[in-house]
Amino acid sequence: MTDFHTHILPGIDDGSQNLEETRRLLAQEMQQGVDCILATPHFYAGRDTEEHFFKKRERALAAVRETLAADEDIGWEMAHPSSPCSAGTLRDAERKASADADLKPTHKTRSRVLHTKEETVQAGGLPGRLEPAGGGHLPEPETTESSGAEKKTIPEIRAAAEVYYFPHMGEADILPRLCMEGGNLLLLEMPFVQWTESMYRDVERILRKQKLTVMLAHVERYWEFQRDKGVWNAVFDLPVYPQINAGSLLRFRSRGFVLKFLKAGHKVLLGSDCHHSEYRPVNLVAGREVIRKKLGEGTLKEMDLLGEELWEHAGK
C-alpha cells in the first residue's frame, strides 16, 4: 500500500515538528500496512528560496531514513500501538480534527472560462495515464522473524513536495526537482478559488511541455469553489491523477462528493495527508474501509494497482 500524500518529514512545514512525532506517524503507517511513503512537504514559490527548501528537505529526509534504519522501537510501536494508532481512535480523531481548516494562500486571478471544448487538449505530447496491470494483487508486506515477534517491512520513503500553484508555473524550470525522487510525478495543490483558463493552461504546459506526470492534491477540497465547472471539467479531461485524502471519506460533508467522483470512473490515488499522529493521523485503513463497503473490493484493487504502477514507473 502507498501513501501518496504525507507531511511526515520533521521540522520542515506545518506537519511533524520533530523526530518523535515522525516516529509515531511512521508507526501508524507500518501498523496499517503501508510500505511506500511519498514525503510531500509544502512548497510555496516566493515564500522560501529554492535552495533553502531543498536543504531542509534533504536534512529531514536523511534523519528519517537514519531513524528507520536504526531505531527498532518503531517496529515495537507498530506491533504495540498506543491509542492514536488504533483504527477506532484514528477514526474518532479524524472526525474531531478540522483537517480542511488550515489556511491556504490564494492568488487573485481574473475569472475567465474556456470558450470551446476543443481548446481543452492539444494533440500530441501529453503523457498518457498509466493503466493498472491486468489482474493480481499488490504483494502483502514481507515479514521477518525476530525473537519470535513478527515485523513488517520498513517502508520506502521518497522525497517529493506538495507544490502550491503559482502563475506561469508551466514555464518554471524548478518543477522537475520537486517531483517524486527518481521519477517525474508532481503533487500539485491547486488554488482554493474559482479556477481560471490561465490555471488550466499552466497545468497543460506542465504536462505537454515539461512532460511531467501531475497528481492533483486532495481534489475534494476545491469543488465548492467551482461555481463555473468549465475549467474544472477541462482540467480533468487532461491526463492528470486525482489524489483523495482518506479523511474525506470519514466526514459526511465530503464523503458524498468523493464516492460520486469515484463512481464517475476517475482513477484516484489515496493519501493520508497526515500531519500529526492524533489530530491529522495516518487514516488509510479507515478511509479504505468506507470505499470497500460502498464501492467494493474491486475499486480498492484498481487503486492499489494504479498506485503500484506510478510508484514503479512514473518518469522512468
Phi, psi and omega in degrees: 000141181244135172258107189272002182208109180217154172239059189267343179288135187280139169068027182243333178211211182275009177273222181306134183263347181199172183295328179296318178293321177299319178300320179293319178294320177297321177299320178294317178302314183291320180296331181267005174086018179280128178243357176224127183234126173264116180273114189234070175296153181296139170232119177245115179298133179092340179271329181222146177288151183300311184295324177297318178299312183294324178293316178299315181295319180298316180296315182294318180294319179298319179296320180292316180296322177296319179296317179298321184286330190250336190263100180289346180297333178299317177298322178295317180296325178296318182281335181231069187294143171285174189305322180298342184272345182290150185301316181295316180292323176301317181295316179295317181297321181291323179293324180287329184289145172263075189295336182261009186272349181295136184287140179238142176291149177232153177252136175285124181227156175286139181273102178230156180236162177291143183275322182221153178296327183295340181283351191288326183226127175271144185291136173079154171086348181272129176294132183282162176291143173281130179265142178301144176294147185289131173071171174086173180235157169295141180296142175292148178305134180290152179233152176229154180265131177217108181056036177082357181258140179273131178234142179269161180301137175295129183294149173275131179246130176241141179282144173203206177200152169264102190266116179284137182305139170221149184304140178067021181294342177298341179258357187286126183279356179281340190303317179302330180286344180264358180284171176305132178308125179083007182207193182238023181277119181250124174271111185251124175262118181277163180290152179267057179215176171300124178289149184240170179300322180295325176295316177303314182299323178295315179299318180297320180293323177301320180285310190278315185273317182270350176059035178264155174265124188254126171248121182272121185292140174028069186296336181295344185271355183259339191304316185295342180272352187264077178292324172259117188272005184300309181289320177307309181297321181294320179298317182279356167280342175283160179282066177255159180251114176288136173249132181250139173280129180303325181298334180293339178279352181259359180242132184301321185299323184257342185299318182300316179297315183298314181296321177295320179297317178293320180295334179287353174099008178293137177275108192249146172249144184255141175220157179273333188052038184292142177235326187209142187294339178253314191269330173220075192275177168289121189225029184296320182299313181295318179294318179296327180295324176296315178299317180299315183290322186272326188237349176098163183296330181299323179296318178294321179300313180298318180297316181293318180294321176296317178299319178296319179298315180294316181299320185275328194237348184298114175086359183267000000 
